[in-house]
Amino acid sequence: MNWLTDIVRPKIKKTTPKEISDDLWVKCPECGQMLFSKELKQSLYVCTKCGYHLRLYIDKRLKMLFDDGYYSVMILPNVKEDPLKFKDTQRYVDRLKVYRKKTGNHDAIKVGIGKVAGIETVVAAMDFSFMGGSMGTAVGEAIVTAAEYAYDNNCPLIIVSASGGARMQEGMLSLMQMARTTAAVNRLKEKGLPYISIFTDPTTGGVSASFAMIGDVHIAERGALIGFAGKRVIEQTIREKLPEGFQTAEYLKEHGMIDIVVERKDLKATVDKVLSMLMSNFKKENLSA
């Protein structure tokens, strides 16, 4: 790249969601600032002007949380892909193929196993770029599998949520995942193993109404949208104007639903500290039992 293309802003080109090209500028969704992609990577995809936390791709999220970025991907069970033979503007099976090609992932979640703060840990991270991180049977099965592995191997569990809620193309089967995932996580908690829930932008719908909200500790990235229904729907239902900043991580912390709100650069250190404390308590309780 020469000095001209380094300084003069090039036209925005079309790229795949997997990786932002080195010769591109990215527009901040919050303040509109044009951000050079190299600088954006260095800032962990946080706007250098307004501090807005852009959404992270799932692999970057996992590398950020595991020690030295090393982890093994858990092989997840296969589920029936289109149990309802659903079709709207296109067939559900065709929509899945499009998103798999677009993201390079099988579904809206990936589970990794590795060291976090030197502790063998299971981390499940959701991918908003895959159908809005919607929770269908594949996501539900992944959460259950991750929780069962953590239970059997006495590992802590971390789930990073980024979702618009249940997957409409799977109807009632999608809603059933709320109960399944909650039961699996509660079984882990009954054993005394730590479960840390991390909220990223956005965490809404059936995900926020199930496993995301039952963590031992709730950690959220700065400015993350967290809630069940959308602000407009709530205002139309209750016929009142909602407070400024309603459903942000900061607002929920003030009202006791979130324990810690952090900048992305501090997330790894915060998780390490919290996990070490929780795991230390787990070991003490088991030694005294």
Secondary structure, DSSP 8 states (H G I E B T S, - for coil): --HHHHHS--------TT---TT-EEE-TTT--EEEHHHHHHTTSB-TTT--B----HHHHHHHHSGGG--EE-------S-TT--BSSSBHHHHHHHHHHHHSSSSSEEEEEEEETTEEEEEEEE-TTTGGG-B-HHHHHHHHHHHHHHHHTT--EEEEEEE-SB-GGGHHHHHHHHHHHHHHHHHHHHTT--EEEEEEEEE-HHHHTTGGGG-SEEEEETT-BB-SS-HHHHHHHHTS---TTTTBHHHHHHTTS-SEEE-HHHHHHHHHHHHHHHHHHHHHHHHH-
